[in-house]
C-alpha cells in the first residue's frame, strides 16, 4: 500500500473516531500530517502531528486515538 493511501485511511479513521467533533487535517505532505480536534463551538481541543510509523498499521494508530481521547477527557 502506498504512503498516500495509508495517509488517506488514517485520516478517515481519525475523522470517524472523533465524530461528532470535527477532525481538521493540516499540512499533509511527505507522509506526515497534523490533525486538530475541534468541538461543536469551533474551539480546538487537541492537536498533534503524525508520522508514517504512527499510522502505518492499526496498533500505533489506535494508540494515538486512545491517547487523544484521554487528553480530551482531561
N, CA, C, O and CB atoms as a CASP TS submission, in Angstrom:
PFRMAT TS
TARGET T0000
AUTHOR 0000-0000-0000
METHOD Language model
MODEL 1
PARENT N/A
ATOM      1  N   UNK     1       0.855  -1.176   0.000  1.00  0.00           N
ATOM      2  CA  UNK     1       0.000   0.000   0.000  1.00  0.00           C
ATOM      3  C   UNK     1       0.899   1.237   0.000  1.00  0.00           C
ATOM      4  O   UNK     1       1.880   1.287   0.742  1.00  0.00           O
ATOM      5  CB  UNK     1      -0.972  -0.001   1.232  1.00  0.00           C
ATOM      6  N   UNK     2       0.580   2.210  -0.807  1.00  0.00           N
ATOM      7  CA  UNK     2       1.403   3.403  -0.883  1.00  0.00           C
ATOM      8  C   UNK     2       1.174   4.298   0.331  1.00  0.00           C
ATOM      9  O   UNK     2       0.163   4.188   1.024  1.00  0.00           O
ATOM     10  CB  UNK     2       1.112   4.169  -2.171  1.00  0.00           C
ATOM     11  N   UNK     3       2.123   5.170   0.567  1.00  0.00           N
ATOM     12  CA  UNK     3       2.013   6.096   1.695  1.00  0.00           C
ATOM     13  C   UNK     3       0.778   6.965   1.568  1.00  0.00           C
ATOM     14  O   UNK     3       0.121   7.260   2.566  1.00  0.00           O
ATOM     15  CB  UNK     3       3.259   6.973   1.793  1.00  0.00           C
ATOM     16  N   UNK     4       0.454   7.379   0.345  1.00  0.00           N
ATOM     17  CA  UNK     4      -0.708   8.237   0.121  1.00  0.00           C
ATOM     18  C   UNK     4      -1.997   7.532   0.560  1.00  0.00           C
ATOM     19  O   UNK     4      -2.849   8.137   1.211  1.00  0.00           O
ATOM     20  CB  UNK     4      -0.799   8.639  -1.366  1.00  0.00           C
ATOM     21  N   UNK     5      -2.131   6.273   0.207  1.00  0.00           N
ATOM     22  CA  UNK     5      -3.330   5.523   0.584  1.00  0.00           C
ATOM     23  C   UNK     5      -3.372   5.307   2.094  1.00  0.00           C
ATOM     24  O   UNK     5      -4.438   5.402   2.703  1.00  0.00           O
ATOM     25  CB  UNK     5      -3.375   4.169  -0.150  1.00  0.00           C
ATOM     26  N   UNK     6      -2.226   5.017   2.699  1.00  0.00           N
ATOM     27  CA  UNK     6      -2.166   4.853   4.153  1.00  0.00           C
ATOM     28  C   UNK     6      -2.551   6.153   4.855  1.00  0.00           C
ATOM     29  O   UNK     6      -3.250   6.140   5.867  1.00  0.00           O
ATOM     30  CB  UNK     6      -0.754   4.408   4.591  1.00  0.00           C
ATOM     31  N   UNK     7      -2.089   7.268   4.308  1.00  0.00           N
ATOM     32  CA  UNK     7      -2.434   8.566   4.884  1.00  0.00           C
ATOM     33  C   UNK     7      -3.929   8.809   4.788  1.00  0.00           C
ATOM     34  O   UNK     7      -4.543   9.242   5.762  1.00  0.00           O
ATOM     35  CB  UNK     7      -1.668   9.693   4.181  1.00  0.00           C
ATOM     36  N   UNK     8      -4.520   8.544   3.649  1.00  0.00           N
ATOM     37  CA  UNK     8      -5.964   8.721   3.480  1.00  0.00           C
ATOM     38  C   UNK     8      -6.747   7.830   4.441  1.00  0.00           C
ATOM     39  O   UNK     8      -7.728   8.277   5.036  1.00  0.00           O
ATOM     40  CB  UNK     8      -6.373   8.417   2.033  1.00  0.00           C
ATOM     41  N   UNK     9      -6.328   6.585   4.598  1.00  0.00           N
ATOM     42  CA  UNK     9      -7.001   5.674   5.520  1.00  0.00           C
ATOM     43  C   UNK     9      -6.890   6.160   6.961  1.00  0.00           C
ATOM     44  O   UNK     9      -7.858   6.084   7.717  1.00  0.00           O
ATOM     45  CB  UNK     9      -6.417   4.268   5.396  1.00  0.00           C
ATOM     46  N   UNK    10      -5.722   6.656   7.346  1.00  0.00           N
ATOM     47  CA  UNK    10      -5.527   7.168   8.708  1.00  0.00           C
ATOM     48  C   UNK    10      -6.407   8.387   8.955  1.00  0.00           C
ATOM     49  O   UNK    10      -7.007   8.515  10.023  1.00  0.00           O
ATOM     50  CB  UNK    10      -4.047   7.526   8.946  1.00  0.00           C
ATOM     51  N   UNK    11      -6.487   9.273   7.986  1.00  0.00           N
ATOM     52  CA  UNK    11      -7.325  10.472   8.123  1.00  0.00           C
ATOM     53  C   UNK    11      -8.792  10.072   8.265  1.00  0.00           C
ATOM     54  O   UNK    11      -9.510  10.629   9.095  1.00  0.00           O
ATOM     55  CB  UNK    11      -7.139  11.417   6.903  1.00  0.00           C
ATOM     56  N   UNK    12      -9.232   9.127   7.473  1.00  0.00           N
ATOM     57  CA  UNK    12     -10.610   8.645   7.554  1.00  0.00           C
ATOM     58  C   UNK    12     -10.880   8.001   8.928  1.00  0.00           C
ATOM     59  O   UNK    12     -11.935   8.223   9.523  1.00  0.00           O
ATOM     60  CB  UNK    12     -10.892   7.627   6.415  1.00  0.00           C
ATOM     61  N   UNK    13      -9.940   7.221   9.414  1.00  0.00           N
ATOM     62  CA  UNK    13     -10.084   6.570  10.720  1.00  0.00           C
ATOM     63  C   UNK    13     -10.162   7.612  11.833  1.00  0.00           C
ATOM     64  O   UNK    13     -11.004   7.501  12.724  1.00  0.00           O
ATOM     65  CB  UNK    13      -8.909   5.602  10.977  1.00  0.00           C
ATOM     66  N   UNK    14      -9.304   8.608  11.792  1.00  0.00           N
ATOM     67  CA  UNK    14      -9.329   9.672  12.810  1.00  0.00           C
ATOM     68  C   UNK    14     -10.639  10.452  12.758  1.00  0.00           C
ATOM     69  O   UNK    14     -11.230  10.748  13.797  1.00  0.00           O
ATOM     70  CB  UNK    14      -8.141  10.632  12.616  1.00  0.00           C
ATOM     71  N   UNK    15     -11.083  10.778  11.574  1.00  0.00           N
ATOM     72  CA  UNK    15     -12.334  11.520  11.414  1.00  0.00           C
ATOM     73  C   UNK    15     -13.498  10.746  12.012  1.00  0.00           C
ATOM     74  O   UNK    15     -14.332  11.321  12.711  1.00  0.00           O
ATOM     75  CB  UNK    15     -12.601  11.816   9.933  1.00  0.00           C
ATOM     76  N   UNK    16     -13.561   9.454  11.745  1.00  0.00           N
ATOM     77  CA  UNK    16     -14.634   8.627  12.285  1.00  0.00           C
ATOM     78  C   UNK    16     -14.503   8.428  13.793  1.00  0.00           C
ATOM     79  O   UNK    16     -15.511   8.370  14.498  1.00  0.00           O
ATOM     80  CB  UNK    16     -14.651   7.280  11.589  1.00  0.00           C
ATOM     81  N   UNK    17     -13.298   8.324  14.284  1.00  0.00           N
ATOM     82  CA  UNK    17     -13.069   8.062  15.710  1.00  0.00           C
ATOM     83  C   UNK    17     -13.518   9.214  16.597  1.00  0.00           C
ATOM     84  O   UNK    17     -13.930   8.994  17.736  1.00  0.00           O
ATOM     85  CB  UNK    17     -11.604   7.781  15.956  1.00  0.00           C
ATOM     86  N   UNK    18     -13.441  10.439  16.088  1.00  0.00           N
ATOM     87  CA  UNK    18     -13.753  11.597  16.920  1.00  0.00           C
ATOM     88  C   UNK    18     -15.055  12.297  16.559  1.00  0.00           C
ATOM     89  O   UNK    18     -15.331  13.386  17.063  1.00  0.00           O
ATOM     90  CB  UNK    18     -12.643  12.574  16.836  1.00  0.00           C
ATOM     91  N   UNK    19     -15.852  11.692  15.700  1.00  0.00           N
ATOM     92  CA  UNK    19     -17.165  12.254  15.385  1.00  0.00           C
ATOM     93  C   UNK    19     -17.999  12.241  16.662  1.00  0.00           C
ATOM     94  O   UNK    19     -17.898  11.272  17.415  1.00  0.00           O
ATOM     95  CB  UNK    19     -17.876  11.449  14.232  1.00  0.00           C
ATOM     96  N   UNK    20     -18.793  13.224  16.946  1.00  0.00           N
ATOM     97  CA  UNK    20     -19.272  14.300  16.078  1.00  0.00           C
ATOM     98  C   UNK    20     -18.377  15.535  16.061  1.00  0.00           C
ATOM     99  O   UNK    20     -18.698  16.513  15.386  1.00  0.00           O
ATOM    100  CB  UNK    20     -20.642  14.701  16.502  1.00  0.00           C
ATOM    101  N   UNK    21     -17.248  15.511  16.797  1.00  0.00           N
ATOM    102  CA  UNK    21     -16.327  16.644  16.710  1.00  0.00           C
ATOM    103  C   UNK    21     -15.666  16.624  15.337  1.00  0.00           C
ATOM    104  O   UNK    21     -15.578  15.578  14.694  1.00  0.00           O
ATOM    105  CB  UNK    21     -15.254  16.595  17.849  1.00  0.00           C
ATOM    106  N   UNK    22     -15.206  17.780  14.899  1.00  0.00           N
ATOM    107  CA  UNK    22     -14.528  17.873  13.609  1.00  0.00           C
ATOM    108  C   UNK    22     -13.064  17.510  13.779  1.00  0.00           C
ATOM    109  O   UNK    22     -12.434  17.850  14.780  1.00  0.00           O
ATOM    110  CB  UNK    22     -14.670  19.291  13.007  1.00  0.00           C
ATOM    111  N   UNK    23     -12.540  16.821  12.793  1.00  0.00           N
ATOM    112  CA  UNK    23     -11.126  16.482  12.754  1.00  0.00           C
ATOM    113  C   UNK    23     -10.539  17.211  11.548  1.00  0.00           C
ATOM    114  O   UNK    23     -10.745  16.800  10.406  1.00  0.00           O
ATOM    115  CB  UNK    23     -10.895  14.916  12.666  1.00  0.00           C
ATOM    116  N   UNK    24      -9.818  18.280  11.806  1.00  0.00           N
ATOM    117  CA  UNK    24      -9.239  19.081  10.736  1.00  0.00           C
ATOM    118  C   UNK    24      -7.842  18.575  10.423  1.00  0.00           C
ATOM    119  O   UNK    24      -7.043  18.344  11.331  1.00  0.00           O
ATOM    120  CB  UNK    24      -9.204  20.576  11.120  1.00  0.00           C
ATOM    121  N   UNK    25      -7.553  18.406   9.165  1.00  0.00           N
ATOM    122  CA  UNK    25      -6.255  17.914   8.727  1.00  0.00           C
ATOM    123  C   UNK    25      -5.482  19.079   8.131  1.00  0.00           C
ATOM    124  O   UNK    25      -5.993  19.830   7.301  1.00  0.00           O
ATOM    125  CB  UNK    25      -6.404  16.752   7.698  1.00  0.00           C
ATOM    126  N   UNK    26      -4.238  19.210   8.575  1.00  0.00           N
ATOM    127  CA  UNK    26      -3.408  20.305   8.094  1.00  0.00           C
ATOM    128  C   UNK    26      -2.038  19.775   7.705  1.00  0.00           C
ATOM    129  O   UNK    26      -1.558  18.799   8.282  1.00  0.00           O
ATOM    130  CB  UNK    26      -3.280  21.410   9.163  1.00  0.00           C
ATOM    131  N   UNK    27      -1.428  20.395   6.758  1.00  0.00           N
ATOM    132  CA  UNK    27      -0.049  20.127   6.360  1.00  0.00           C
ATOM    133  C   UNK    27       0.194  18.666   6.022  1.00  0.00           C
ATOM    134  O   UNK    27       1.163  18.073   6.497  1.00  0.00           O
ATOM    135  CB  UNK    27       0.889  20.550   7.452  1.00  0.00           C
ATOM    136  N   UNK    28      -0.667  18.084   5.215  1.00  0.00           N
ATOM    137  CA  UNK    28      -0.455  16.707   4.777  1.00  0.00           C
ATOM    138  C   UNK    28       0.571  16.708   3.652  1.00  0.00           C
ATOM    139  O   UNK    28       0.258  17.033   2.507  1.00  0.00           O
ATOM    140  CB  UNK    28      -1.791  16.048   4.314  1.00  0.00           C
ATOM    141  N   UNK    29       1.792  16.340   3.995  1.00  0.00           N
ATOM    142  CA  UNK    29       2.846  16.280   2.984  1.00  0.00           C
ATOM    143  C   UNK    29       3.976  15.377   3.459  1.00  0.00           C
ATOM    144  O   UNK    29       4.194  15.202   4.658  1.00  0.00           O
ATOM    145  CB  UNK    29       3.382  17.693   2.667  1.00  0.00           C
ATOM    146  N   UNK    30       4.668  14.825   2.521  1.00  0.00           N
ATOM    147  CA  UNK    30       5.815  13.951   2.783  1.00  0.00           C
ATOM    148  C   UNK    30       5.483  12.836   3.767  1.00  0.00           C
ATOM    149  O   UNK    30       6.334  12.423   4.554  1.00  0.00           O
ATOM    150  CB  UNK    30       6.976  14.765   3.315  1.00  0.00           C
ATOM    151  N   UNK    31       4.255  12.354   3.722  1.00  0.00           N
ATOM    152  CA  UNK    31       3.864  11.255   4.579  1.00  0.00           C
ATOM    153  C   UNK    31       3.436  11.653   5.969  1.00  0.00           C
ATOM    154  O   UNK    31       2.914  10.817   6.707  1.00  0.00           O
ATOM    155  CB  UNK    31       4.961  10.313   4.679  1.00  0.00           C
ATOM    156  N   UNK    32       3.635  12.894   6.352  1.00  0.00           N
ATOM    157  CA  UNK    32       3.251  13.376   7.680  1.00  0.00           C
ATOM    158  C   UNK    32       2.038  14.289   7.547  1.00  0.00           C
ATOM    159  O   UNK    32       1.804  14.886   6.496  1.00  0.00           O
ATOM    160  CB  UNK    32       4.433  14.124   8.369  1.00  0.00           C
ATOM    161  N   UNK    33       1.275  14.387   8.628  1.00  0.00           N
ATOM    162  CA  UNK    33       0.174  15.341   8.640  1.00  0.00           C
ATOM    163  C   UNK    33      -0.162  15.694  10.077  1.00  0.00           C
ATOM    164  O   UNK    33       0.153  14.953  11.008  1.00  0.00           O
ATOM    165  CB  UNK    33      -1.066  14.773   7.910  1.00  0.00           C
ATOM    166  N   UNK    34      -0.800  16.826  10.237  1.00  0.00           N
ATOM    167  CA  UNK    34      -1.267  17.269  11.547  1.00  0.00           C
ATOM    168  C   UNK    34      -2.778  17.165  11.570  1.00  0.00           C
ATOM    169  O   UNK    34      -3.449  17.385  10.562  1.00  0.00           O
ATOM    170  CB  UNK    34      -0.801  18.723  11.860  1.00  0.00           C
ATOM    171  N   UNK    35      -3.302  16.826  12.738  1.00  0.00           N
ATOM    172  CA  UNK    35      -4.750  16.834  12.884  1.00  0.00           C
ATOM    173  C   UNK    35      -5.106  17.621  14.132  1.00  0.00           C
ATOM    174  O   UNK    35      -4.375  17.621  15.123  1.00  0.00           O
ATOM    175  CB  UNK    35      -5.318  15.389  12.955  1.00  0.00           C
ATOM    176  N   UNK    36      -6.241  18.289  14.058  1.00  0.00           N
ATOM    177  CA  UNK    36      -6.754  19.068  15.183  1.00  0.00           C
ATOM    178  C   UNK    36      -8.202  18.675  15.399  1.00  0.00           C
ATOM    179  O   UNK    36      -8.999  18.653  14.461  1.00  0.00           O
ATOM    180  CB  UNK    36      -6.617  20.607  14.930  1.00  0.00           C
ATOM    181  N   UNK    37      -8.535  18.364  16.648  1.00  0.00           N
ATOM    182  CA  UNK    37      -9.906  18.027  17.010  1.00  0.00           C
ATOM    183  C   UNK    37     -10.578  19.308  17.487  1.00  0.00           C
ATOM    184  O   UNK    37     -10.084  19.978  18.395  1.00  0.00           O
ATOM    185  CB  UNK    37      -9.957  16.904  18.113  1.00  0.00           C
ATOM    186  N   UNK    38     -11.708  19.643  16.869  1.00  0.00           N
ATOM    187  CA  UNK    38     -12.428  20.884  17.159  1.00  0.00           C
ATOM    188  C   UNK    38     -13.818  20.524  17.658  1.00  0.00           C
ATOM    189  O   UNK    38     -14.504  19.700  17.054  1.00  0.00           O
ATOM    190  CB  UNK    38     -12.508  21.809  15.897  1.00  0.00           C
ATOM    191  N   UNK    39     -14.238  21.143  18.766  1.00  0.00           N
ATOM    192  CA  UNK    39     -15.569  20.840  19.306  1.00  0.00           C
ATOM    193  C   UNK    39     -16.659  21.585  18.541  1.00  0.00           C
ATOM    194  O   UNK    39     -16.383  22.288  17.569  1.00  0.00           O
ATOM    195  CB  UNK    39     -15.637  21.201  20.796  1.00  0.00           C
ATOM    196  N   UNK    40     -17.901  21.419  18.994  1.00  0.00           N
ATOM    197  CA  UNK    40     -19.054  21.999  18.290  1.00  0.00           C
ATOM    198  C   UNK    40     -19.073  23.526  18.301  1.00  0.00           C
ATOM    199  O   UNK    40     -19.810  24.144  17.533  1.00  0.00           O
ATOM    200  CB  UNK    40     -20.329  21.488  18.904  1.00  0.00           C
ATOM    201  N   UNK    41     -18.264  24.136  19.169  1.00  0.00           N
ATOM    202  CA  UNK    41     -18.192  25.598  19.245  1.00  0.00           C
ATOM    203  C   UNK    41     -17.022  26.165  18.428  1.00  0.00           C
ATOM    204  O   UNK    41     -16.783  27.373  18.424  1.00  0.00           O
ATOM    205  CB  UNK    41     -18.063  26.037  20.702  1.00  0.00           C
ATOM    206  N   UNK    42     -16.303  25.279  17.743  1.00  0.00           N
ATOM    207  CA  UNK    42     -15.175  25.719  16.933  1.00  0.00           C
ATOM    208  C   UNK    42     -13.900  25.908  17.717  1.00  0.00           C
ATOM    209  O   UNK    42     -12.957  26.536  17.234  1.00  0.00           O
ATOM    210  CB  UNK    42     -15.513  26.985  16.252  1.00  0.00           C
ATOM    211  N   UNK    43     -13.858  25.370  18.924  1.00  0.00           N
ATOM    212  CA  UNK    43     -12.680  25.515  19.776  1.00  0.00           C
ATOM    213  C   UNK    43     -11.796  24.287  19.618  1.00  0.00           C
ATOM    214  O   UNK    43     -12.256  23.155  19.769  1.00  0.00           O
ATOM    215  CB  UNK    43     -13.086  25.715  21.263  1.00  0.00           C
ATOM    216  N   UNK    44     -10.526  24.519  19.314  1.00  0.00           N
ATOM    217  CA  UNK    44      -9.580  23.415  19.168  1.00  0.00           C
ATOM    218  C   UNK    44      -9.360  22.768  20.527  1.00  0.00           C
ATOM    219  O   UNK    44      -9.062  23.451  21.507  1.00  0.00           O
ATOM    220  CB  UNK    44      -8.233  23.907  18.564  1.00  0.00           C
ATOM    221  N   UNK    45      -9.506  21.460  20.580  1.00  0.00           N
ATOM    222  CA  UNK    45      -9.360  20.714  21.826  1.00  0.00           C
ATOM    223  C   UNK    45      -8.059  19.926  21.890  1.00  0.00           C
ATOM    224  O   UNK    45      -7.526  19.692  22.974  1.00  0.00           O
ATOM    225  CB  UNK    45     -10.524  19.778  22.002  1.00  0.00           C
ATOM    226  N   UNK    46      -7.546  19.514  20.732  1.00  0.00           N
ATOM    227  CA  UNK    46      -6.311  18.729  20.698  1.00  0.00           C
ATOM    228  C   UNK    46      -5.697  18.841  19.318  1.00  0.00           C
ATOM    229  O   UNK    46      -6.405  18.844  18.311  1.00  0.00           O
ATOM    230  CB  UNK    46      -6.575  17.242  21.062  1.00  0.00           C
ATOM    231  N   UNK    47      -4.380  18.933  19.277  1.00  0.00           N
ATOM    232  CA  UNK    47      -3.671  18.984  18.009  1.00  0.00           C
ATOM    233  C   UNK    47      -2.424  18.112  18.108  1.00  0.00           C
ATOM    234  O   UNK    47      -1.762  18.067  19.145  1.00  0.00           O
ATOM    235  CB  UNK    47      -3.301  20.445  17.633  1.00  0.00           C
ATOM    236  N   UNK    48      -2.118  17.426  17.020  1.00  0.00           N
ATOM    237  CA  UNK    48      -0.973  16.520  17.038  1.00  0.00           C
ATOM    238  C   UNK    48      -0.488  16.289  15.611  1.00  0.00           C
ATOM    239  O   UNK    48      -1.272  16.306  14.662  1.00  0.00           O
ATOM    240  CB  UNK    48      -1.342  15.173  17.717  1.00  0.00           C
ATOM    241  N   UNK    49       0.808  16.074  15.478  1.00  0.00           N
ATOM    242  CA  UNK    49       1.398  15.745  14.182  1.00  0.00           C
ATOM    243  C   UNK    49       1.689  14.252  14.170  1.00  0.00           C
ATOM    244  O   UNK    49       2.238  13.708  15.128  1.00  0.00           O
ATOM    245  CB  UNK    49       2.703  16.581  13.910  1.00  0.00           C
ATOM    246  N   UNK    50       1.315  13.593  13.075  1.00  0.00           N
ATOM    247  CA  UNK    50       1.546  12.159  12.943  1.00  0.00           C
ATOM    248  C   UNK    50       2.563  11.874  11.840  1.00  0.00           C
ATOM    249  O   UNK    50       2.583  12.524  10.794  1.00  0.00           O
ATOM    250  CB  UNK    50       0.228  11.428  12.652  1.00  0.00           C
ATOM    251  N   UNK    51       3.391  10.896  12.109  1.00  0.00           N
ATOM    252  CA  UNK    51       4.400  10.437  11.167  1.00  0.00           C
ATOM    253  C   UNK    51       4.020   9.036  10.695  1.00  0.00           C
ATOM    254  O   UNK    51       3.263   8.344  11.377  1.00  0.00           O
ATOM    255  CB  UNK    51       5.822  10.448  11.813  1.00  0.00           C
ATOM    256  N   UNK    52       4.529   8.608   9.546  1.00  0.00           N
ATOM    257  CA  UNK    52       4.111   7.323   8.983  1.00  0.00           C
ATOM    258  C   UNK    52       4.181   6.143   9.952  1.00  0.00           C
ATOM    259  O   UNK    52       3.314   5.271   9.904  1.00  0.00           O
ATOM    260  CB  UNK    52       4.948   7.017   7.800  1.00  0.00           C
ATOM    261  N   UNK    53       5.165   6.090  10.810  1.00  0.00           N
ATOM    262  CA  UNK    53       5.252   4.961  11.732  1.00  0.00           C
ATOM    263  C   UNK    53       4.141   4.969  12.772  1.00  0.00           C
ATOM    264  O   UNK    53       3.900   3.952  13.422  1.00  0.00           O
ATOM    265  CB  UNK    53       6.591   4.963  12.423  1.00  0.00           C
ATOM    266  N   UNK    54       3.457   6.107  12.940  1.00  0.00           N
ATOM    267  CA  UNK    54       2.353   6.199  13.900  1.00  0.00           C
ATOM    268  C   UNK    54       1.015   5.785  13.295  1.00  0.00           C
ATOM    269  O   UNK    54       0.066   5.523  14.033  1.00  0.00           O
ATOM    270  CB  UNK    54       2.252   7.612  14.434  1.00  0.00           C
ATOM    271  N   UNK    55       0.922   5.722  11.978  1.00  0.00           N
ATOM    272  CA  UNK    55      -0.361   5.369  11.381  1.00  0.00           C
ATOM    273  C   UNK    55      -0.268   4.299  10.296  1.00  0.00           C
ATOM    274  O   UNK    55      -1.262   3.989   9.640  1.00  0.00           O
ATOM    275  CB  UNK    55      -0.991   6.591  10.809  1.00  0.00           C
ATOM    276  N   UNK    56       0.911   3.740  10.109  1.00  0.00           N
ATOM    277  CA  UNK    56       1.081   2.763   9.037  1.00  0.00           C
ATOM    278  C   UNK    56       0.426   1.418   9.339  1.00  0.00           C
ATOM    279  O   UNK    56       0.197   0.621   8.429  1.00  0.00           O
ATOM    280  CB  UNK    56       2.544   2.557   8.772  1.00  0.00           C
ATOM    281  N   UNK    57       0.125   1.162  10.611  1.00  0.00           N
ATOM    282  CA  UNK    57      -0.613  -0.050  10.965  1.00  0.00           C
ATOM    283  C   UNK    57      -1.636   0.290  12.045  1.00  0.00           C
ATOM    284  O   UNK    57      -1.618   1.382  12.612  1.00  0.00           O
ATOM    285  CB  UNK    57       0.355  -1.176  11.452  1.00  0.00           C
ATOM    286  N   UNK    58      -2.520  -0.653  12.320  1.00  0.00           N
ATOM    287  CA  UNK    58      -3.651  -0.390  13.213  1.00  0.00           C
ATOM    288  C   UNK    58      -3.254  -0.100  14.658  1.00  0.00           C
ATOM    289  O   UNK    58      -3.806   0.815  15.270  1.00  0.00           O
ATOM    290  CB  UNK    58      -4.578  -1.557  13.191  1.00  0.00           C
ATOM    291  N   UNK    59      -2.318  -0.852  15.213  1.00  0.00           N
ATOM    292  CA  UNK    59      -1.985  -0.711  16.638  1.00  0.00           C
ATOM    293  C   UNK    59      -1.436   0.678  16.994  1.00  0.00           C
ATOM    294  O   UNK    59      -1.916   1.279  17.955  1.00  0.00           O
ATOM    295  CB  UNK    59      -0.969  -1.768  17.030  1.00  0.00           C
ATOM    296  N   UNK    60      -0.458   1.208  16.265  1.00  0.00           N
ATOM    297  CA  UNK    60       0.022   2.549  16.612  1.00  0.00           C
ATOM    298  C   UNK    60      -1.043   3.631  16.431  1.00  0.00           C
ATOM    299  O   UNK    60      -1.116   4.570  17.224  1.00  0.00           O
ATOM    300  CB  UNK    60       1.231   2.890  15.772  1.00  0.00           C
ATOM    301  N   UNK    61      -1.865   3.503  15.393  1.00  0.00           N
ATOM    302  CA  UNK    61      -2.927   4.489  15.174  1.00  0.00           C
ATOM    303  C   UNK    61      -3.956   4.413  16.292  1.00  0.00           C
ATOM    304  O   UNK    61      -4.444   5.445  16.753  1.00  0.00           O
ATOM    305  CB  UNK    61      -3.607   4.267  13.807  1.00  0.00           C
ATOM    306  N   UNK    62      -4.291   3.206  16.733  1.00  0.00           N
ATOM    307  CA  UNK    62      -5.234   3.055  17.841  1.00  0.00           C
ATOM    308  C   UNK    62      -4.654   3.667  19.115  1.00  0.00           C
ATOM    309  O   UNK    62      -5.393   4.240  19.915  1.00  0.00           O
ATOM    310  CB  UNK    62      -5.576   1.564  18.068  1.00  0.00           C
ATOM    311  N   UNK    63      -3.348   3.552  19.310  1.00  0.00           N
ATOM    312  CA  UNK    63      -2.696   4.168  20.475  1.00  0.00           C
ATOM    313  C   UNK    63      -2.828   5.687  20.418  1.00  0.00           C
ATOM    314  O   UNK    63      -3.047   6.326  21.447  1.00  0.00           O
ATOM    315  CB  UNK    63      -1.203   3.765  20.542  1.00  0.00           C
ATOM    316  N   UNK    64      -2.696   6.269  19.232  1.00  0.00           N
ATOM    317  CA  UNK    64      -2.875   7.718  19.058  1.00  0.00           C
ATOM    318  C   UNK    64      -4.311   8.096  19.403  1.00  0.00           C
ATOM    319  O   UNK    64      -4.539   9.081  20.105  1.00  0.00           O
ATOM    320  CB  UNK    64      -2.530   8.155  17.599  1.00  0.00           C
ATOM    321  N   UNK    65      -5.276   7.327  18.918  1.00  0.00           N
ATOM    322  CA  UNK    65      -6.685   7.602  19.188  1.00  0.00           C
ATOM    323  C   UNK    65      -6.971   7.507  20.679  1.00  0.00           C
ATOM    324  O   UNK    65      -7.632   8.382  21.238  1.00  0.00           O
ATOM    325  CB  UNK    65      -7.584   6.630  18.411  1.00  0.00           C
ATOM    326  N   UNK    66      -6.483   6.461  21.326  1.00  0.00           N
ATOM    327  CA  UNK    66      -6.704   6.297  22.768  1.00  0.00           C
ATOM    328  C   UNK    66      -6.085   7.434  23.570  1.00  0.00           C
ATOM    329  O   UNK    66      -6.714   7.975  24.480  1.00  0.00           O
ATOM    330  CB  UNK    66      -6.131   4.965  23.241  1.00  0.00           C
ATOM    331  N   UNK    67      -4.849   7.794  23.228  1.00  0.00           N
ATOM    332  CA  UNK    67      -4.167   8.890  23.927  1.00  0.00           C
ATOM    333  C   UNK    67      -4.906  10.219  23.730  1.00  0.00           C
ATOM    334  O   UNK    67      -5.013  11.020  24.658  1.00  0.00           O
ATOM    335  CB  UNK    67      -2.713   9.016  23.430  1.00  0.00           C
ATOM    336  N   UNK    68      -5.407  10.441  22.525  1.00  0.00           N
ATOM    337  CA  UNK    68      -6.136  11.678  22.236  1.00  0.00           C
ATOM    338  C   UNK    68      -7.457  11.712  22.997  1.00  0.00           C
ATOM    339  O   UNK    68      -7.837  12.752  23.534  1.00  0.00           O
ATOM    340  CB  UNK    68      -6.390  11.818  20.723  1.00  0.00           C
ATOM    341  N   UNK    69      -8.147  10.597  23.046  1.00  0.00           N
ATOM    342  CA  UNK    69      -9.408  10.536  23.816  1.00  0.00           C
ATOM    343  C   UNK    69      -9.159  10.851  25.287  1.00  0.00           C
ATOM    344  O   UNK    69      -9.940  11.568  25.911  1.00  0.00           O
ATOM    345  CB  UNK    69     -10.065   9.138  23.680  1.00  0.00           C
ATOM    346  N   UNK    70      -8.081  10.321  25.838  1.00  0.00           N
ATOM    347  CA  UNK    70      -7.751  10.614  27.236  1.00  0.00           C
ATOM    348  C   UNK    70      -7.466  12.095  27.426  1.00  0.00           C
ATOM    349  O   UNK    70      -7.870  12.682  28.429  1.00  0.00           O
ATOM    350  CB  UNK    70      -6.545   9.784  27.693  1.00  0.00           C
ATOM    351  N   UNK    71      -6.778  12.696  26.478  1.00  0.00           N
ATOM    352  CA  UNK    71      -6.475  14.133  26.558  1.00  0.00           C
ATOM    353  C   UNK    71      -7.751  14.965  26.470  1.00  0.00           C
ATOM    354  O   UNK    71      -7.861  15.998  27.130  1.00  0.00           O
ATOM    355  CB  UNK    71      -5.500  14.542  25.435  1.00  0.00           C
ATOM    356  N   UNK    72      -8.710  14.528  25.664  1.00  0.00           N
ATOM    357  CA  UNK    72      -9.956  15.277  25.528  1.00  0.00           C
ATOM    358  C   UNK    72     -10.810  15.212  26.798  1.00  0.00           C
ATOM    359  O   UNK    72     -11.547  16.150  27.104  1.00  0.00           O
ATOM    360  CB  UNK    72     -10.750  14.746  24.343  1.00  0.00           C
ATOM    361  N   UNK    73     -10.709  14.119  27.523  1.00  0.00           N
ATOM    362  CA  UNK    73     -11.489  13.957  28.757  1.00  0.00           C
ATOM    363  C   UNK    73     -10.881  14.787  29.884  1.00  0.00           C
ATOM    364  O   UNK    73     -11.604  15.303  30.736  1.00  0.00           O
ATOM    365  CB  UNK    73     -11.558  12.468  29.169  1.00  0.00           C
ATOM    366  N   UNK    74      -9.580  14.913  29.890  1.00  0.00           N
ATOM    367  CA  UNK    74      -8.883  15.624  30.971  1.00  0.00           C
ATOM    368  C   UNK    74      -9.167  17.101  30.982  1.00  0.00           C
ATOM    369  O   UNK    74      -8.649  17.823  31.834  1.00  0.00           O
ATOM    370  CB  UNK    74      -7.407  15.414  30.860  1.00  0.00           C
TER
END
